[in-house]
């Protein structure tokens, strides 16, 4: 089977150039949009014309199909033309000729409708072409027509409006208006219907969870019209990229999800998903406003009258109108027996559906994460409860999504599903593993009460003490007990803790004074002996205390000393990454991101950059490194000493830290003596001994009297 495959190709869609991958086979052209993940297959039997032309200033391929549409691919190389030309002639029996474009830049020529495209021709060459499917409306004026286009938010620059001046043709009949004829041609090929046209069907009061409200939905061949109490929406059918039909977790409702690109807008809010909710038991008879000829165009896939459940009929109508498969759940079943997993994203509760090719989350906001975009996943323990876990999904572009409060019973099922899809798991441990049980959810069913645990520990200690006290009793020794009491009494008598007056008072009671005096001498000697070791111990304690205080002061001084930075030292060199990051910081940072998110995204982008893109920043880093080495040599040659002001400041601070003298308060007596005459200073002043309990006033008066007496002498 012959085939050609091209990567790094872009596809033009509503003015946006989306990256895609194109594969040419014997019978089809396969296109995969890397931006949306949408797969498109074009049969070779439907191709009407192939042409080689430039698109976006690069060689491109234009494919016209018999239905009037066109596919425009760009990003090829010049030598790809001969390869594609030979392949088309050999396998498809078609010619692929080059198409010359007019580059004069003239703004006058003629318009031709070719399929669903309008070509502006100058000098018999195509100047530009516009897909009429991008036109949202065409208004008339005096000898001019104004075309309005759908807005695509993915385009940095969009074409909003174009005005064409159409002069009157003198050879044409008087009843023919060329402006009106142009408008009819645009409206016919653009497939624009007005509200006055007959819709295919009308679905009244359909509950829409995103955007919230109930809407009357009118289905037209080329677009949907939603009418609500506050807002109205018009959604072109070609903007629907995916459709999902999913059961609700309660088993009584169904979700029908439409992925729309570009999104619908409600003020400043954009909705990429349209989520419709239906009750399973709700039924409705739908009559389609199609003729027999129009029904024949759908090859019998639709009937004029549809009966049964509403969600089944709506899904069938959209399946035929959009001509796209509807994605339904695969083999995954959660703990509830449904494909839905209850979780929350950014504190908003919703449902996560693991599908065959991605994860779909409903809702606030709805999102679809394709497996191709996923870098790895992580099963993390929840910070809120021990009965749940967090499911983290990291994407290749640096973004990440966290679905928290997932029930613990869903762990093994979700783990097996992710492992089966070949997605890398950061902590690859199932719940059945012993290590996982210990690390993650061991004893999570029992909530820990700190007070209860403390009471249990105290009870265990009391029981242990009671066991020790219940040991076998020993025999009581009367003599040993008496001896012990005598030793305690002697030690208390010689302890020196009692005052001397007690011994003096006992002296008068004894009849023999000599015996009393001898006994007193012995007791005094024993008291001196017992006092000596105590004095030694206090001395040792004071020495230890002084050493401890000294070591504490040394440690405090060391703590106070900080490593001072020399202001004259050269600034360190930056790497190429930091030059790039400082230049692109505003583009990398997104609203709501933390510092960690921004750094993570910047690191991923730096890894994906090519060597050519890094070259300029590496040159800057190299120049900065040379600058640093040159300045460091000059700094070391000068001695590498800090500035004089910094040195003086550090010197002064060190002196203050080492010596901190404290002035003692000067007594009044010293002040009075210092104020005496010089003659009195030569004479020694007589100081009176201060008695206990003497007040400062008395001591002051005595000092004054002594001073007066000395003066009188």
C-alpha positions as CSV (number, residue, x, y, z in Angstrom):
1,X,0.0,0.0,0.0
2,X,1.6,3.3,-1.2
3,X,1.3,6.3,1.0
4,X,3.0,9.6,1.8
5,X,3.0,11.3,5.2
6,X,3.9,14.9,5.9
7,X,4.4,16.4,9.4
8,X,4.6,20.1,10.4
9,X,1.9,21.0,8.0
10,X,-0.8,23.7,8.7
11,X,-4.4,23.7,7.7
12,X,-6.3,26.9,7.1
13,X,-9.6,27.0,9.1
14,X,-11.6,30.2,9.4
15,X,-8.4,32.3,9.1
16,X,-6.4,30.3,11.6
17,X,-3.4,28.2,10.5
18,X,-3.7,25.1,12.7
19,X,-0.9,22.5,12.8
20,X,-1.8,19.1,11.4
21,X,-0.4,15.9,10.0
22,X,-1.4,14.8,6.4
23,X,-1.2,11.3,5.1
24,X,-1.9,10.5,1.4
25,X,-3.0,6.9,0.7
26,X,-4.3,5.0,-2.3
27,X,-8.0,5.9,-1.7
28,X,-8.0,8.7,0.9
29,X,-6.4,11.8,2.3
30,X,-6.2,11.6,6.1
31,X,-5.9,14.9,8.0
32,X,-5.4,15.1,11.8
33,X,-5.7,18.5,13.4
34,X,-3.1,18.7,16.2
35,X,-4.8,21.7,17.7
36,X,-8.2,20.1,18.2
37,X,-7.4,16.4,17.6
38,X,-10.1,16.2,14.9
39,X,-9.7,13.5,12.2
40,X,-10.9,14.2,8.7
41,X,-10.8,11.7,5.8
42,X,-11.4,12.8,2.2
43,X,-12.0,10.0,-0.3
44,X,-10.2,10.4,-3.6
45,X,-13.4,9.8,-5.5
46,X,-14.7,13.1,-4.0
47,X,-11.7,15.1,-5.2
48,X,-12.4,17.4,-8.1
49,X,-9.2,19.3,-8.5
50,X,-5.6,19.5,-7.1
51,X,-3.5,22.6,-7.4
52,X,-0.1,23.6,-6.1
53,X,0.0,27.2,-4.8
54,X,1.5,29.3,-2.1
55,X,-0.2,29.6,1.2
56,X,1.1,31.7,4.0
57,X,4.3,32.5,2.0
58,X,5.1,28.8,1.8
59,X,4.3,26.1,-0.8
60,X,0.9,24.7,-0.3
61,X,-1.7,22.2,-1.7
62,X,-5.3,23.1,-2.5
63,X,-7.8,20.3,-2.8
64,X,-11.3,21.0,-4.2
65,X,-14.0,18.5,-3.5
66,X,-17.2,17.9,-5.6
67,X,-19.5,19.2,-2.8
68,X,-18.0,22.7,-3.3
69,X,-15.7,22.8,-0.3
70,X,-11.9,23.2,-0.3
71,X,-9.0,22.1,1.9
72,X,-5.9,24.3,1.9
73,X,-2.6,22.9,3.3
74,X,0.6,24.8,3.7
75,X,4.1,24.4,5.1
76,X,5.4,22.0,2.4
77,X,8.9,22.2,0.9
78,X,9.7,23.1,-2.7
79,X,10.9,19.6,-3.5
80,X,7.7,18.1,-2.2
81,X,5.9,19.2,-5.3
82,X,7.3,16.6,-7.6
83,X,6.7,13.8,-5.0
84,X,3.0,14.8,-4.6
85,X,2.5,15.2,-8.4
86,X,3.9,11.8,-9.2
87,X,1.9,10.1,-6.4
88,X,-1.4,11.7,-7.5
89,X,-0.8,10.7,-11.1
90,X,0.1,7.1,-10.3
91,X,-2.5,6.4,-7.6
92,X,-5.3,8.8,-8.2
93,X,-5.0,9.4,-12.0
94,X,-5.1,13.2,-11.3
95,X,-2.9,16.1,-12.3
96,X,-1.5,18.5,-9.8
97,X,-0.5,21.6,-11.7
98,X,1.0,24.9,-10.3
99,X,-1.3,27.9,-9.9
100,X,0.2,31.4,-10.5
101,X,-1.0,34.2,-8.2
102,X,-1.2,37.9,-9.0
103,X,1.1,39.9,-6.7
104,X,0.4,43.4,-8.1
105,X,-1.7,44.3,-5.1
106,X,-4.5,45.9,-7.2
107,X,-7.8,46.5,-5.5
108,X,-10.0,46.2,-8.6
109,X,-10.8,43.1,-10.6
110,X,-13.6,40.7,-11.0
111,X,-15.2,38.2,-8.6
112,X,-16.0,34.6,-9.5
113,X,-17.8,32.0,-7.4
114,X,-16.0,28.7,-7.6
115,X,-17.7,26.1,-5.4
116,X,-18.0,27.6,-1.9
117,X,-15.1,30.0,-2.5
118,X,-15.0,33.5,-4.0
119,X,-12.0,34.3,-6.1
120,X,-10.8,37.8,-6.8
121,X,-9.1,37.7,-10.2
122,X,-6.7,40.4,-11.6
123,X,-5.1,39.9,-15.1
124,X,-6.6,36.4,-15.3
125,X,-4.7,35.4,-12.2
126,X,-6.1,34.7,-8.7
127,X,-5.3,37.7,-6.4
128,X,-7.0,36.2,-3.3
129,X,-9.8,33.8,-2.4
130,X,-12.2,33.7,0.5
131,X,-14.1,30.6,1.7
132,X,-17.8,31.6,1.7
133,X,-18.4,29.3,4.6
134,X,-16.6,31.9,6.8
135,X,-19.2,34.6,5.8
136,X,-21.8,35.3,8.5
137,X,-23.8,37.9,6.7
138,X,-23.9,40.0,3.5
139,X,-25.5,43.4,3.6
140,X,-26.5,45.7,0.7
141,X,-25.7,49.3,0.1
142,X,-25.7,51.8,-2.8
143,X,-23.6,50.1,-5.4
144,X,-21.7,48.1,-2.8
145,X,-22.0,44.9,-0.8
146,X,-20.6,44.4,2.8
147,X,-19.5,40.9,3.8
148,X,-19.2,40.1,7.5
149,X,-17.2,37.1,8.7
150,X,-17.3,34.7,11.7
151,X,-14.8,35.6,14.4
152,X,-12.2,33.1,15.3
153,X,-10.6,33.7,18.7
154,X,-7.6,31.5,17.8
155,X,-6.5,34.0,15.1
156,X,-4.1,36.8,16.3
157,X,-5.4,38.9,13.3
158,X,-8.9,38.3,11.9
159,X,-10.8,39.5,8.9
160,X,-14.1,41.0,10.3
161,X,-15.6,42.9,7.3
162,X,-15.0,43.5,3.6
163,X,-16.7,46.0,1.4
164,X,-16.9,45.5,-2.4
165,X,-17.9,48.3,-4.8
166,X,-20.0,46.9,-7.7
167,X,-20.5,49.4,-10.5
168,X,-23.5,49.2,-12.8
169,X,-23.1,47.3,-16.1
170,X,-24.3,49.4,-19.0
171,X,-25.0,46.3,-21.1
172,X,-27.1,44.6,-18.4
173,X,-30.9,44.9,-18.4
174,X,-32.5,47.6,-16.3
175,X,-34.3,45.3,-14.0
176,X,-31.1,43.4,-13.1
177,X,-29.3,44.8,-10.0
178,X,-25.6,43.5,-9.9
179,X,-25.4,44.1,-6.2
180,X,-28.5,42.0,-5.5
181,X,-27.2,39.2,-7.7
182,X,-23.8,39.3,-5.9
183,X,-25.6,39.0,-2.5
184,X,-27.7,36.1,-3.7
185,X,-24.6,34.2,-4.9
186,X,-22.8,34.8,-1.6
187,X,-25.9,33.7,0.4
188,X,-26.4,30.6,-1.7
189,X,-22.8,29.3,-1.5
190,X,-22.3,30.4,2.1
191,X,-25.3,28.4,3.2
192,X,-26.7,31.3,5.3
193,X,-30.3,31.0,6.4
194,X,-32.4,33.7,8.0
195,X,-34.8,33.2,10.9
196,X,-37.6,33.5,8.3
197,X,-36.5,30.3,6.7
198,X,-38.1,27.0,7.6
199,X,-35.9,25.1,10.2
200,X,-35.5,21.3,10.0
201,X,-36.8,20.9,13.5
202,X,-37.4,22.8,16.7
203,X,-36.6,21.6,20.2
204,X,-38.5,23.6,22.8
205,X,-37.2,24.4,26.3
206,X,-34.1,22.2,26.3
207,X,-32.1,22.4,29.6
208,X,-28.6,23.6,29.0
209,X,-26.2,23.4,31.9
210,X,-23.4,25.3,30.0
211,X,-24.3,28.1,29.3
212,X,-26.9,27.8,32.1
213,X,-30.6,28.2,31.2
214,X,-33.4,26.8,29.0
215,X,-33.3,27.4,25.3
216,X,-35.5,26.9,22.2
217,X,-33.2,25.3,19.7
218,X,-33.9,25.6,16.0
219,X,-31.9,23.3,13.7
220,X,-31.1,24.6,10.3
221,X,-29.0,22.8,7.6
222,X,-25.9,24.9,8.3
223,X,-26.3,26.3,11.8
224,X,-28.1,26.1,15.2
225,X,-30.1,28.9,16.6
226,X,-30.6,29.1,20.4
227,X,-33.2,31.4,21.9
228,X,-33.2,32.0,25.7
229,X,-34.7,34.5,28.1
230,X,-31.5,36.7,28.1
231,X,-29.2,35.5,25.4
232,X,-29.4,34.2,21.9
233,X,-26.7,32.2,20.1
234,X,-26.0,31.3,16.5
235,X,-23.7,28.3,16.1
236,X,-22.5,27.2,12.6
237,X,-22.6,23.5,12.2
238,X,-19.1,23.4,10.7
239,X,-17.7,24.8,14.0
240,X,-18.8,21.6,15.9
241,X,-15.7,19.5,16.3
242,X,-16.8,16.8,18.7
243,X,-20.0,15.3,20.1
244,X,-20.4,13.2,23.3
245,X,-23.4,11.2,24.7
246,X,-22.8,10.3,28.3
247,X,-25.0,8.9,31.1
248,X,-25.4,10.9,34.3
249,X,-24.2,9.2,37.5
250,X,-27.7,9.1,38.9
251,X,-28.8,6.8,36.0
252,X,-31.9,9.0,35.2
253,X,-30.3,11.7,33.0
254,X,-28.1,11.9,29.9
255,X,-25.6,14.5,28.9
256,X,-25.3,15.5,25.2
257,X,-22.1,17.6,24.8
258,X,-21.1,19.6,21.7
259,X,-17.5,20.8,21.4
260,X,-17.5,24.2,19.5
261,X,-14.5,25.9,18.0
262,X,-14.4,28.9,17.8
263,X,-16.3,29.1,21.1
264,X,-19.6,30.9,21.7
265,X,-19.4,34.1,23.7
266,X,-21.5,35.6,26.4
267,X,-20.1,39.0,27.2
268,X,-16.4,38.4,28.0
269,X,-17.0,34.7,28.8
270,X,-16.3,32.1,26.1
271,X,-17.9,28.6,26.1
272,X,-16.0,25.9,24.2
273,X,-18.7,23.3,25.2
274,X,-22.4,23.2,24.9
275,X,-23.8,20.8,27.5
276,X,-27.4,19.7,27.1
277,X,-29.1,17.6,29.8
278,X,-32.1,15.2,29.1
279,X,-34.2,13.0,31.2
280,X,-34.1,9.4,30.1
281,X,-37.8,8.9,30.5
282,X,-38.7,12.1,28.6
283,X,-40.2,11.4,25.2
284,X,-41.2,13.7,22.3
285,X,-42.4,13.3,18.7
286,X,-40.3,15.3,16.3
287,X,-41.4,16.2,12.8
288,X,-38.7,17.2,10.4
289,X,-39.4,20.0,7.9
290,X,-37.7,18.3,5.0
291,X,-39.0,17.3,1.6
292,X,-38.7,13.9,0.2
293,X,-35.9,15.1,-2.1
294,X,-34.0,16.5,0.9
295,X,-34.5,13.3,2.9
296,X,-33.1,11.4,-0.1
297,X,-29.9,13.4,0.2
298,X,-29.3,12.0,3.6
299,X,-29.4,8.4,2.2
300,X,-32.3,7.3,4.4
301,X,-30.5,8.1,7.6
302,X,-33.3,10.4,8.7
303,X,-37.1,9.9,8.8
304,X,-39.7,12.6,8.5
305,X,-41.2,11.6,11.9
306,X,-39.1,10.6,14.9
307,X,-40.6,9.2,18.1
308,X,-39.1,7.9,21.3
309,X,-36.7,9.4,23.9
310,X,-35.7,12.9,23.3
311,X,-31.9,12.4,23.7
312,X,-31.9,9.6,21.2
313,X,-33.7,11.6,18.6
314,X,-31.5,14.7,19.1
315,X,-28.3,12.6,18.9
316,X,-29.6,11.0,15.7
317,X,-30.4,14.4,14.1
318,X,-27.0,15.9,15.0
319,X,-25.2,12.8,13.9
320,X,-26.6,13.1,10.4
321,X,-26.5,16.9,10.1
322,X,-22.9,17.3,11.4
323,X,-21.8,14.1,9.7
324,X,-19.6,13.1,12.6
325,X,-19.4,10.2,15.0
326,X,-20.8,10.6,18.5
327,X,-18.4,9.5,21.3
328,X,-19.9,7.3,23.9
329,X,-18.3,5.7,27.0
330,X,-16.0,2.8,26.6
331,X,-15.2,-0.1,28.9
332,X,-14.5,1.9,32.0
333,X,-16.9,1.6,34.9
334,X,-16.6,3.3,38.2
335,X,-17.5,2.2,41.7
336,X,-21.1,3.3,41.1
337,X,-21.5,1.1,38.0
338,X,-21.4,4.1,35.7
339,X,-18.6,5.7,33.7
340,X,-18.8,8.8,35.8
341,X,-16.4,9.6,38.7
342,X,-17.5,12.2,41.2
343,X,-14.7,14.8,41.8
344,X,-14.1,18.5,42.0
345,X,-12.0,21.0,40.0
346,X,-11.2,24.3,41.6
347,X,-13.8,23.8,44.3
348,X,-16.6,23.1,41.8
349,X,-18.1,19.6,41.9
350,X,-18.5,17.7,38.6
351,X,-18.0,14.3,36.9
352,X,-14.9,12.9,35.2
353,X,-15.4,10.5,32.3
354,X,-12.4,8.4,31.3
355,X,-13.1,7.7,27.6
356,X,-11.2,5.7,25.0
357,X,-9.1,8.7,23.8
358,X,-9.3,11.2,26.6
359,X,-10.8,12.5,29.8
360,X,-14.0,14.6,29.7
361,X,-14.9,16.7,32.7
362,X,-18.4,18.1,33.2
363,X,-18.8,20.8,34.3
364,X,-17.7,24.4,35.4
365,X,-15.8,24.5,33.2
366,X,-16.2,21.5,30.8
367,X,-13.0,20.3,29.4
368,X,-11.7,17.5,27.2
369,X,-8.1,16.3,27.7
370,X,-6.7,14.0,25.0
371,X,-4.3,11.3,25.9
372,X,-1.9,12.6,23.3
373,X,-1.6,15.8,25.3
374,X,-0.9,14.1,28.6
375,X,2.7,13.9,29.9
376,X,2.0,12.0,33.1
377,X,-0.6,11.5,35.9
378,X,-0.3,11.4,39.6
379,X,-2.4,9.8,42.4
380,X,-1.8,12.1,45.4
381,X,-3.3,11.9,48.9
382,X,-6.0,14.5,49.5
383,X,-5.3,17.4,51.9
384,X,-9.0,17.6,52.8
385,X,-10.0,14.1,53.8
386,X,-8.4,10.7,54.3
387,X,-11.3,9.0,52.4
388,X,-10.4,10.6,49.1
389,X,-7.4,11.3,46.8
390,X,-6.4,13.8,44.2
391,X,-6.0,12.9,40.5
392,X,-3.4,15.2,38.8
393,X,-3.0,15.4,35.1
394,X,0.1,17.1,33.6
395,X,0.2,18.1,30.0
396,X,3.1,18.3,27.6
397,X,2.7,22.1,27.2
398,X,3.3,22.6,30.9
399,X,-0.3,23.0,32.1
400,X,-1.8,20.8,34.7
401,X,-5.2,19.9,36.0
402,X,-6.1,18.7,39.5
403,X,-9.3,16.7,40.2
404,X,-9.7,16.4,43.9
405,X,-12.0,14.7,46.3
406,X,-12.1,11.5,44.3
407,X,-13.5,8.6,46.3
408,X,-11.0,6.1,47.6
409,X,-13.0,3.2,46.0
410,X,-12.3,4.6,42.5
411,X,-8.5,4.3,42.9
412,X,-7.9,0.8,41.6
413,X,-10.3,1.1,38.7
414,X,-8.8,4.4,37.6
415,X,-5.3,3.2,38.1
416,X,-5.8,0.1,35.9
417,X,-7.5,2.2,33.2
418,X,-4.6,4.7,33.0
419,X,-2.0,1.9,33.1
420,X,-3.9,0.1,30.3
421,X,-3.8,3.3,28.1
422,X,0.0,3.5,28.5
423,X,0.0,6.8,30.3
424,X,3.0,7.3,32.6
425,X,2.2,7.3,36.3
426,X,4.5,9.1,38.7
427,X,3.6,7.0,41.8
428,X,2.8,3.6,40.2
429,X,1.3,1.8,43.2
430,X,-2.0,0.0,43.3
431,X,-4.1,-0.1,46.5
432,X,-3.5,-3.8,46.8
433,X,0.2,-3.2,47.4
434,X,1.3,-3.4,51.0
435,X,3.5,-0.3,50.6
436,X,0.6,1.6,49.2
437,X,-1.6,0.7,52.1
438,X,1.0,1.9,54.6
439,X,1.8,5.1,52.7
440,X,-1.6,6.2,51.5
441,X,-4.8,5.1,53.2
442,X,-3.7,3.0,56.2
443,X,-6.3,3.4,59.0
444,X,-8.1,6.1,57.1
445,X,-11.5,4.8,58.1
446,X,-10.8,5.7,61.8
447,X,-10.6,9.4,62.5
448,X,-7.9,10.2,65.0
449,X,-9.0,12.0,68.2
450,X,-6.0,13.6,69.9
451,X,-7.7,13.8,73.3
452,X,-8.6,10.1,73.2
453,X,-5.1,9.1,72.3
454,X,-3.6,11.2,75.2
455,X,-6.0,9.5,77.7
456,X,-5.1,6.1,76.4
457,X,-1.3,6.8,76.8
458,X,-1.9,8.1,80.3
459,X,-3.9,5.0,81.2
460,X,-1.1,2.7,80.0
461,X,1.5,4.6,82.2
462,X,-0.7,4.2,85.3
463,X,-1.2,0.5,84.6
464,X,2.6,0.1,84.3
465,X,3.1,1.9,87.7
466,X,0.6,-0.3,89.4
467,X,2.4,-3.4,88.1
468,X,5.6,-2.2,89.6
469,X,4.0,-1.5,93.0
470,X,2.5,-5.0,93.2
471,X,5.9,-6.7,93.4
472,X,6.6,-9.1,96.3
473,X,7.1,-7.5,99.8
474,X,10.4,-8.1,101.6
475,X,10.9,-9.0,105.3
476,X,10.9,-6.1,107.6
477,X,14.3,-5.5,109.5
478,X,13.8,-3.7,112.7
479,X,17.5,-3.1,113.5
480,X,18.2,-1.8,110.0
481,X,15.3,0.6,110.2
482,X,16.5,1.9,113.6
483,X,20.0,2.4,112.4
484,X,18.8,4.3,109.3
485,X,16.7,6.6,111.6
486,X,19.7,7.3,113.8
487,X,21.9,8.2,110.8
488,X,19.2,10.5,109.5
489,X,19.0,12.2,112.9
490,X,22.8,12.7,113.1
491,X,23.0,14.1,109.6
492,X,20.2,16.6,110.4
493,X,22.0,17.7,113.6
494,X,25.3,18.4,111.7
495,X,23.7,19.9,108.7
496,X,24.1,23.4,109.9
497,X,20.6,24.3,109.0
498,X,19.6,25.2,112.5
499,X,20.6,28.6,114.1
500,X,23.1,28.9,116.9
501,X,20.6,30.3,119.4
502,X,19.1,26.8,119.8
503,X,22.4,25.4,121.1
504,X,22.9,28.4,123.4
505,X,19.4,28.0,124.9
506,X,20.1,24.3,125.6
507,X,23.3,25.2,127.6
508,X,21.4,26.5,130.6
509,X,19.3,23.4,131.0
510,X,22.3,21.0,131.5
511,X,23.8,20.8,135.1
512,X,27.3,20.0,134.0
513,X,28.7,23.0,132.1
514,X,31.9,21.3,131.0
515,X,29.9,18.5,129.4
516,X,27.8,21.0,127.7
517,X,30.7,23.0,126.5
518,X,32.4,19.9,125.2
519,X,29.3,18.8,123.5
520,X,29.0,22.2,121.9
521,X,32.5,22.2,120.6
522,X,32.0,18.8,119.0
523,X,28.8,20.0,117.4
524,X,30.4,23.1,116.1
525,X,33.3,21.1,114.7
526,X,30.8,18.8,113.0
527,X,29.0,21.8,111.6
528,X,32.3,23.2,110.1
529,X,33.1,19.8,108.6
530,X,29.7,19.6,107.0
531,X,29.9,23.1,105.7
532,X,33.2,22.7,103.8
533,X,32.1,20.3,101.1
534,X,29.0,22.4,100.6
535,X,31.1,25.5,100.0
536,X,33.2,23.5,97.5
537,X,30.1,22.4,95.6
538,X,28.8,25.9,95.4
539,X,32.2,27.0,94.1
540,X,32.1,24.3,91.5
541,X,28.6,25.4,90.5
542,X,29.7,29.0,90.2
543,X,32.6,28.0,88.0
544,X,30.3,25.9,85.7
545,X,27.9,28.8,85.6
546,X,30.6,31.3,84.6
547,X,31.9,28.9,81.9
548,X,28.3,28.4,80.6
549,X,27.7,32.2,80.5
550,X,31.0,32.7,78.7
551,X,30.3,30.1,76.1
552,X,26.8,31.5,75.6
553,X,28.3,35.0,75.1
554,X,30.8,33.5,72.5
555,X,28.0,31.8,70.7
556,X,25.9,35.0,70.7
557,X,28.8,36.9,69.3
558,X,29.3,34.4,66.6
559,X,25.6,34.6,65.7
560,X,25.8,38.4,65.5
561,X,28.7,38.2,63.1
562,X,27.2,37.9,59.6
563,X,29.0,37.4,56.4
564,X,29.2,40.9,54.9
565,X,28.9,41.3,51.1
566,X,31.4,43.4,49.4
567,X,29.7,46.1,47.4
568,X,32.7,46.4,45.1
569,X,32.6,42.7,44.1
570,X,31.5,42.2,40.4
571,X,28.0,40.9,39.6
572,X,27.7,37.3,38.8
573,X,27.1,36.2,35.1
574,X,23.6,35.1,34.0
575,X,22.9,31.9,32.0
576,X,21.3,31.7,28.6
577,X,18.0,30.5,30.2
578,X,17.7,33.6,32.5
579,X,18.4,36.0,29.5
580,X,15.6,34.3,27.6
581,X,13.3,34.1,30.7
582,X,13.7,37.9,31.5
583,X,12.9,38.8,28.0
584,X,9.8,36.6,27.7
585,X,8.5,36.7,31.2
586,X,5.3,38.6,30.3
587,X,4.4,36.2,27.6
588,X,5.0,33.1,29.7
589,X,3.1,34.2,32.8
590,X,-0.7,33.7,32.6
591,X,-3.3,35.2,34.9
592,X,-3.9,33.2,38.0
593,X,-0.6,31.3,37.8
594,X,1.7,31.0,40.8
595,X,5.5,31.4,40.7
596,X,5.9,27.6,40.5
597,X,3.5,27.3,37.5
598,X,5.3,30.0,35.6
599,X,8.7,28.5,36.3
600,X,7.5,25.0,35.3
601,X,6.0,26.3,32.0
602,X,9.2,28.3,31.3
603,X,11.4,25.2,31.8
604,X,9.2,23.1,29.5
605,X,9.3,25.8,26.8
606,X,13.1,26.1,27.1
607,X,13.5,22.4,26.7
608,X,11.4,22.4,23.5
609,X,13.3,25.3,21.9
610,X,15.7,24.5,19.1
611,X,19.4,25.2,19.0
612,X,18.9,28.0,16.6
613,X,16.4,29.8,18.8
614,X,18.8,29.4,21.8
615,X,21.8,30.7,19.9
616,X,21.3,34.4,20.5
617,X,20.7,33.9,24.3
618,X,23.8,31.7,24.6
619,X,25.9,34.4,22.9
620,X,24.6,36.9,25.5
621,X,25.5,34.5,28.3
622,X,28.9,34.0,26.9
623,X,29.6,37.7,26.7
624,X,28.3,38.2,30.2
625,X,30.6,35.4,31.4
626,X,33.6,37.1,29.8
627,X,32.6,40.3,31.5
628,X,32.4,38.6,34.9
629,X,35.8,37.0,34.5
630,X,37.4,40.2,33.4
631,X,35.9,42.2,36.3
632,X,36.8,39.4,38.8
633,X,40.5,39.6,37.8
634,X,40.5,43.3,38.3
635,X,38.8,42.9,41.6
636,X,41.3,40.3,42.8
637,X,44.3,42.4,41.6
638,X,43.1,45.3,43.7
639,X,43.1,43.1,46.8
640,X,39.4,42.3,46.9
641,X,38.9,44.5,50.0
642,X,35.6,46.2,50.8
643,X,35.2,49.9,50.7
644,X,36.5,52.1,53.5
645,X,33.0,53.1,54.6
646,X,31.9,49.5,54.8
647,X,35.1,48.6,56.7
648,X,34.6,51.4,59.2
649,X,31.0,50.5,59.6
650,X,31.8,46.8,60.3
651,X,34.7,47.8,62.6
652,X,32.4,50.0,64.7
653,X,29.7,47.4,64.9
654,X,32.2,44.8,66.1
655,X,33.4,47.1,68.8
656,X,29.9,47.7,70.0
657,X,29.1,44.0,70.0
658,X,32.2,43.1,72.1
659,X,32.1,45.8,74.7
660,X,28.9,47.1,76.2
661,X,29.8,49.0,79.5
662,X,27.0,49.6,81.9
663,X,27.3,52.6,84.2
664,X,26.4,51.8,87.8
665,X,24.1,54.3,89.6
666,X,26.0,56.8,91.7
667,X,25.1,57.0,95.4
668,X,24.1,60.2,97.0
669,X,27.0,59.9,99.5
670,X,29.5,59.8,96.6
671,X,27.9,62.8,95.0
672,X,28.1,64.8,98.2
673,X,31.7,63.9,98.8
674,X,32.6,64.8,95.2
675,X,31.1,68.3,95.7
676,X,33.3,69.1,98.7
677,X,36.3,71.5,98.4
678,X,39.7,70.5,97.4
679,X,41.0,71.0,100.9
680,X,38.5,68.5,102.2
681,X,39.5,66.0,99.5
682,X,42.9,65.7,101.1
683,X,41.4,64.7,104.4
684,X,39.9,61.3,104.6
685,X,36.1,61.4,105.2
686,X,34.7,59.4,108.1
687,X,32.1,57.0,106.9
688,X,29.4,55.8,109.3
689,X,28.4,52.2,109.1
690,X,24.9,51.9,107.8
691,X,22.6,49.9,110.0
692,X,20.1,47.5,108.7
693,X,16.8,49.1,108.0
694,X,18.2,52.6,107.8
695,X,16.5,54.7,105.2
696,X,18.3,56.7,102.5
697,X,17.2,59.9,104.2
698,X,19.0,59.0,107.4
699,X,22.1,58.0,105.6
700,X,22.0,61.3,103.7
701,X,21.6,63.3,106.9
702,X,24.6,61.5,108.6
703,X,26.7,62.3,105.6
704,X,25.7,66.0,105.8
705,X,26.5,66.2,109.6
706,X,29.9,64.6,109.0
707,X,30.6,67.1,106.3
708,X,29.5,70.1,108.5
709,X,31.7,68.8,111.4
710,X,34.7,68.6,109.1
711,X,34.1,72.1,107.9
712,X,33.9,73.4,111.4
713,X,37.2,71.8,112.3
